[in-house]
């Protein structure tokens, strides 16, 4: 199982703080997880943004990062300041 967390406006757009995906054996990378979620359509397209940030087990990483059973994955938008 992989635990997925959504932050900031992604959480707002999806109406979820997070969820657990039980088919974790189908995921090799964070991008595989993202593609699975994007396939849901509708509001999930918010995760298609090119500047999306992600983390695996609370460490920033790229979408190419490998994932494994028991990992926590997080998706969040970039933060801008002014």
N, C-alpha and C positions, 0 to 999 in steps of 0.2 A: 504494500500500500504506500502511496505517496501522498503526503499532505500538501495541499496547495493553498497559499495565502494570497489575498488580493488587498492592495492598499490604495489609499487616497481616492482619486476619481474612478479608478477601476472598481473598487469596492462599491462605490456609489452607483456606477453604471450597471453593475451585475447584481446588486442587491445581496451580495454575499461577502462575508469576511474571509471565508475559506471553505474548503471541502476536501474530502479524501477520495482519491482515485484508486480503485481496487485492481485495475488492469495494468499495474506498474511494470509488469514484465514486457509490455509492448513498447515501453519508452526507453530509448537509449540515451537521449539528450533532453535538455530543457526545451529545445525547439520541438521535439516530438510531443512533449506535453502541451506546448502552446498550440501546435497544429491540431491536436485532438480537441482542445477547447474551442479553437476557431471553427472547427467543423460543426459546432452547434448552431452557428449562424446568429443572426440578430445582434443583440447587445454584445455578444462575445467578440464581435469584430473590433472592439476597442483594443483588444490584445494584438491586433495586426500593426499597430504603430511601429514605425522604424526606430523611434527613440525609446522604446520600452526598456526598462531596466529589470534585471532579475537577480535572484540570489538562490544559492543552494546551501542549506544548513546554516543560514544567517551570514553567508559570505558572498559579497558581490561576485558575479561571474558573467560569462557570456552565454548566449543561447546554445553554443556548442558544448557546454559543460555536460559531462556524463551524469546520469542520474541512476539511482539504485533503490531497491526496496527499502522503505523506512526513511527516505530522505524527505526533507521539508523544502518546498520550492516556493518562492515568492515572486510576484510580478507587481511592479509599481512604475508610475510615470516618472520622468525626470523632474527634478525640482529646480525652479528658477527663482532667483532672488532679485530684489530691486533696490 
